Amino acid sequence: MKAVCWQGIHEVGVEEVPDPHLINPRDAIIKVTSTAICGSDLHLYDGYIPGMYRGDILGHEFMGEVVEVGEGVGNLAVGDRVVVPFPIACGNCFFCSRELYSLCENSNPNAHLAEKLWGHSPAGLFGYSHMLGGYAGGQAQYVRVPFADIGPLKVPAALSDEQVLFLSDILPTGYMAAENCNIQAGDTVAVWGCGPVGQFAIKSALLMGAERVIAIDRFPERLRMAQHSGAITLDYESLDVQEALKDLTAGRGPDACIDAVGMEAHMPGIHGAYDRVKTTLRLETDRPGVLRQAIMACRNGGTLSVPGVYGGVIDKVPFGAIVNRAITVRSGQTHCHRYMRPLLERIEKGEIEATSIITHRISLDDVPGAYQMFRDKQDQCVKVVVQPWQ
Amino acid sequence: MAIAGEFISGTADTRDRSFASRRMSLRASLDATDPQRVNRALGWISVGLGVVELLAPRRLERLIGTGGGNARLVRLCGVREIANGLGLLSGRAPATGAMARVAGDALDLALLARAAQSPQSQPLRLLAAASAVLGVTAVDAYAANAHARKALGEAAGDVTVSERLIIDATPQRLYAFWHNVENLPQVMTHLESVQRVDERRSHWVAKAPAGQSVEWDAEIVEDEPDTLLRWSTCAGSQVRHEGSVRFAPAPGARGTVVHVQIHYGIPGGAAGAALARLLGQDPGLQVKKDLRALKQFIETGERATTRGQPTGQRSFIGETLSRREP
C-alpha cells in the first residue's frame, strides 16, 4: 500500500510499504477513505516531538471501511463505515473506566520512554512518535486499529466523509477545550489561534452559551472564518492583545482563555526572539509565547484551557499569576471517545457544521507538498483533507 | 522480570545482611586509597595544562623543545585535555575518565617521539617533557585501575530490583496466573520458555541479545496462596538470583498491587557476563516492562505491541531502536 512516512525534519514522503495485518485479537484493519493533516502533525514535521524514526507512518485523523476484524472484536463487521479516534484506549483500565481515554494505561507499549520525559505515560496515539507507542498512522491506504471494539464509531451512510471525519480529533479537541472552560452565562472567552482546533473551540464555546468569543490570529482568512462563526476578531500583529482584551472586558480580562496554538507559537518582537534563541540552544523545548500571554490576560479566578500541544519544558511562565490570581489550568490530549457519539448527534441535527474549515482536498501523492503549504500557511491553507485512493 | 522467574532461598533477612557486610568490607578497602580524590587532582591538572596548550601553544613548544611549528596540534591537545579534565571533575564515569587520560598520555608520548625527529628539536628538553608525561601516566594508570576495580566490585556485589504496579484483578487470579509459571512466556516476551519440572522446580530459558539465550533452574522456596511466591535459582544455573512476588489488595478496592523484588547474586566470570547480558543497562527496566505486559494481558486480554506493523524505509538507528520495542 501507499503510506505517508516521516523521513526526517521537514522531510515527508510517500512510500510503498507492506499492507497491515491483524496482530492482536482486538485489532481491526481499516481501508482509509479519508484522512487529514493535523496542526499537531506539523510539530512532527518540524522535529519538535522526540522519538520519531525515519519510516514512521504519519497521521492520526482518519476514517474508512472495516476490511478485517480480529476474533476479539464483537461489535464491528466487515463493511462497516467508521471514524477512528486518535488516542488508542483499551476500555478496561482505571483511566478508561473514568472516561479519561487519552490516559489509557494499557495502550502504550513504550510507556517507559514517556515516563522519562513526563513522569508517567499517557495513552498510545496513532502516528505520533515512539514515545507515544510507535503505532503506524492513518495517512495511508490501510491502517491497523488496536482495541477496535472500543474506539471506532460507526457513522450513518447519510453523512459524507467530510461531515464526520473531524470526529477523529479536531472537533472533539475544540469541544473539550471549550468544555474545560466551564462556561457560564455572560462569559467572555478568548481563543488564541484560529486554526482548525481554534475554529471548533469558537463554535463550541458559543454553543455552550458564551456571551462573547474573542478570536486572536494574524491570518485574514482564519480571522474571517472565526468572524463568520460569530467571534470578535483581533489581529495580534496590528494591535496590542493585552490592551485590546482589557478594552473589550472593561479591564477585568476574559473569563476563560484558550491556547489553541501550542508549542510553536509565533510571537512578534522581543518575546518571540527570546524563545527562538532558547529553543535553538535547546535551553527550552517549546515556545510558550501564547501561554504567557493567555495567563496574563485571564481574569482573576478565571480558567486557562490548553488544547494546543506542548512537548517538554518551557521557560519564564508567570506561575505567580496563576497562584495569586487563582487561575484554573486545564489541559490534556482529548478524551476523544467520550465526545464522538454526542458530537455525531449534533452534526446530524445540524448544530455543528464541520466542513467549512476545509480549504484543500488532495490525493496521497500530494501530501508531502501539503505539509509545507500548511506549515507556511500558503494558499490560505486552513485544513487539508486527503483521499488515499484518489 | 527477566527473571520473573526465579526466586529466592533463605530468608530475606539473612540474605540482606550478607550482601550488606560484603559490600561494606569492599568499600572499606577502597576508601583507603580514595581514587576519586586522585581523579579530582588529575582533573585540575588536565584543565590547567589544556588552558596553557590552548592559549600559549608556541611558548609551551619552546619550553618542551619540540622545535615549533605545531601550534594547531598543541591547541587540539589542549581541547582534549580540557574535555578530559572536566569529565574527571564532574565525577561521572570515573573509570572511563581515568582511562581516557591514559590514552591521552600515550598520544602525548607518541607526539613527543615524533617531535624528536625534527632537526629543530632540543633533545634534553624533550626528554624532560617525556619523563614528566611518564610520571603522570603512572598516576593515571593507577587511578584507571582503581576505578575499574571499584566499578566492577559495586556492579557485581549487589543488584536489587524492586518494581510494583496496580493491576485491576483479584490477588487470587493474579497469584493463580503466576503460580502456573508456564503461563509467563506468553506475557513476558523475553522469556523463550518456562517448563515445570515438578511441584516446586522449573526450568527457564530467556532471550539475551545477539540471538543468545540464558538458562536457569528455579525452585519455589516460599508459597503463601494468593499472597506470596518466593523463589531461588538452583545450583548450576547460568544466572543466580532470589526473587519474590507479592500480591496485596490495592487501597480503595482498586485492584491488586503486584510487587516484584529480585536480588541478583555475586557472579564472577562467565556467570557475571551472562547476567549482565540479561539485565542490560537498567536492571529494573525489564521487570517494569514485564509487569506492564502482565497488566495489559490481565486487563485487556492482549499485550500492546507494534511488532509486525508496516513501516517505511528505516535508517540504521531507527531500525535498531524500534526492534527493541515490545
Boltz contact constraints between the chains, C-beta under 6 A:
constraints:
  - contact:
      token1: [A, 5]
      token2: [B, 312]
      max_distance: 6.0
  - contact:
      token1: [A, 15]
      token2: [B, 312]
      max_distance: 6.0
  - contact:
      token1: [A, 17]
      token2: [B, 310]
      max_distance: 6.0
  - contact:
      token1: [A, 17]
      token2: [B, 312]
      max_distance: 6.0
  - contact:
      token1: [A, 18]
      token2: [B, 310]
      max_distance: 6.0
  - contact:
      token1: [A, 20]
      token2: [B, 309]
      max_distance: 6.0
  - contact:
      token1: [A, 20]
      token2: [B, 310]
      max_distance: 6.0
  - contact:
      token1: [A, 23]
      token2: [B, 308]
      max_distance: 6.0
  - contact:
      token1: [A, 24]
      token2: [B, 302]
      max_distance: 6.0
  - contact:
      token1: [A, 25]
      token2: [B, 302]
      max_distance: 6.0
  - contact:
      token1: [A, 26]
      token2: [B, 302]
      max_distance: 6.0
  - contact:
      token1: [A, 53]
      token2: [B, 318]
      max_distance: 6.0
  - contact:
      token1: [A, 53]
      token2: [B, 322]
      max_distance: 6.0
  - contact:
      token1: [A, 54]
      token2: [B, 314]
      max_distance: 6.0
  - contact:
      token1: [A, 54]
      token2: [B, 315]
      max_distance: 6.0
  - contact:
      token1: [A, 54]
      token2: [B, 318]
      max_distance: 6.0
  - contact:
      token1: [A, 55]
      token2: [B, 311]
      max_distance: 6.0
  - contact:
      token1: [A, 55]
      token2: [B, 312]
      max_distance: 6.0
  - contact:
      token1: [A, 55]
      token2: [B, 313]
      max_distance: 6.0
  - contact:
      token1: [A, 55]
      token2: [B, 314]
      max_distance: 6.0
  - contact:
      token1: [A, 90]
      token2: [B, 300]
      max_distance: 6.0
  - contact:
      token1: [A, 92]
      token2: [B, 299]
      max_distance: 6.0
  - contact:
      token1: [A, 92]
      token2: [B, 300]
      max_distance: 6.0
  - contact:
      token1: [A, 93]
      token2: [B, 299]
      max_distance: 6.0
  - contact:
      token1: [A, 106]
      token2: [B, 296]
      max_distance: 6.0
  - contact:
      token1: [A, 106]
      token2: [B, 299]
      max_distance: 6.0
  - contact:
      token1: [A, 106]
      token2: [B, 300]
      max_distance: 6.0
  - contact:
      token1: [A, 106]
      token2: [B, 304]
      max_distance: 6.0
  - contact:
      token1: [A, 107]
      token2: [B, 304]
      max_distance: 6.0
  - contact:
      token1: [A, 109]
      token2: [B, 304]
      max_distance: 6.0
  - contact:
      token1: [A, 109]
      token2: [B, 305]
      max_distance: 6.0
  - contact:
      token1: [A, 109]
      token2: [B, 326]
      max_distance: 6.0
  - contact:
      token1: [A, 110]
      token2: [B, 325]
      max_distance: 6.0
  - contact:
      token1: [A, 134]
      token2: [B, 306]
      max_distance: 6.0
  - contact:
      token1: [A, 134]
      token2: [B, 325]
      max_distance: 6.0
  - contact:
      token1: [A, 135]
      token2: [B, 306]
      max_distance: 6.0
  - contact:
      token1: [A, 136]
      token2: [B, 309]
      max_distance: 6.0
  - contact:
      token1: [A, 136]
      token2: [B, 310]
      max_distance: 6.0
  - contact:
      token1: [A, 144]
      token2: [B, 309]
      max_distance: 6.0
